[in-house]
Amino acid sequence: MIIPRNTGRKISHGFAIFSLACMLISLVFFLYLFATRGITDVITASLLATTLFFLSCTIVLYLMGKPPQYVLEPWDSLGKTD
């Protein structure tokens, strides 16, 4: 049984995709500046931090936006026997 995402999870998944795109753009700029200026440049180090930040945001937002694996039962229905 496939459980669809609700609106909040769809928004979270969309922002995860956006964050992934920003991470890739930041990674490209980082690799370019790393090849031309080296790692000791302030902007290069800042782009590395930005890349890792967008990567962590992507992971967290993706995990928050995953659809539920199973249907949760109400907490008070677990001990009832009819």
C-alpha positions as CSV (number, residue, x, y, z in Angstrom):
1,M,0.0,0.0,0.0
2,I,1.5,3.3,-1.1
3,I,0.8,6.2,1.3
4,P,1.0,9.6,-0.5
5,R,2.9,12.6,0.8
6,N,1.0,15.3,2.5
7,T,1.5,19.0,1.6
8,G,4.3,19.6,4.1
9,R,6.3,16.6,2.9
10,K,5.9,17.7,-0.7
11,I,7.2,21.2,0.1
12,S,10.1,19.7,2.1
13,H,10.9,17.4,-0.9
14,G,10.8,20.4,-3.3
15,F,13.2,22.4,-1.1
16,A,15.5,19.3,-0.9
17,I,15.7,19.3,-4.7
18,F,16.4,23.1,-4.7
19,S,19.0,22.7,-2.0
20,L,20.7,19.9,-4.1
21,A,20.8,22.2,-7.1
22,C,22.4,25.0,-5.0
23,M,24.9,22.5,-3.6
24,L,25.9,21.5,-7.1
25,I,26.4,25.1,-8.2
26,S,28.4,25.8,-5.1
27,L,30.5,22.7,-5.7
28,V,31.3,23.8,-9.3
29,F,32.4,27.2,-8.1
30,F,34.4,25.6,-5.3
31,L,36.3,23.3,-7.7
32,Y,37.0,26.1,-10.0
33,L,38.4,28.4,-7.3
34,F,40.3,25.5,-5.7
35,A,42.1,24.8,-9.0
36,T,42.9,28.5,-9.6
37,R,43.5,30.0,-6.2
38,G,44.1,27.1,-3.8
39,I,42.4,26.1,-0.6
40,T,44.1,29.0,1.4
41,D,41.9,31.6,-0.2
42,V,39.1,32.9,2.0
43,I,36.5,32.6,-0.8
44,T,37.5,29.0,-1.6
45,A,37.1,27.9,2.1
46,S,33.8,29.7,2.3
47,L,32.5,27.9,-0.8
48,L,33.6,24.6,0.8
49,A,31.6,25.5,3.9
50,T,28.6,26.5,1.7
51,T,28.7,23.3,-0.2
52,L,28.7,21.2,2.9
53,F,25.9,23.3,4.4
54,F,23.7,22.7,1.3
55,L,24.6,19.0,1.3
56,S,23.4,18.7,4.9
57,C,20.2,20.7,4.2
58,T,19.5,18.4,1.3
59,I,19.9,15.3,3.4
60,V,17.7,16.6,6.2
61,L,15.0,17.9,3.9
62,Y,14.9,14.7,1.9
63,L,14.5,12.6,5.0
64,M,11.8,14.9,6.3
65,G,10.0,14.7,3.0
66,K,10.0,10.9,2.6
67,P,6.5,9.4,2.5
68,P,5.5,7.3,5.6
69,Q,6.5,3.7,5.4
70,Y,3.3,2.4,7.1
71,V,0.0,3.7,8.4
72,L,0.1,4.7,12.1
73,E,-2.7,3.5,14.3
74,P,-4.1,5.7,17.0
75,W,-2.3,5.3,20.3
76,D,-5.4,4.3,22.2
77,S,-6.4,1.5,19.8
78,L,-3.3,-0.7,20.5
79,G,-4.6,-2.2,23.7
80,K,-8.3,-2.6,22.8
81,T,-9.8,-6.0,22.1
82,D,-13.3,-6.0,20.7
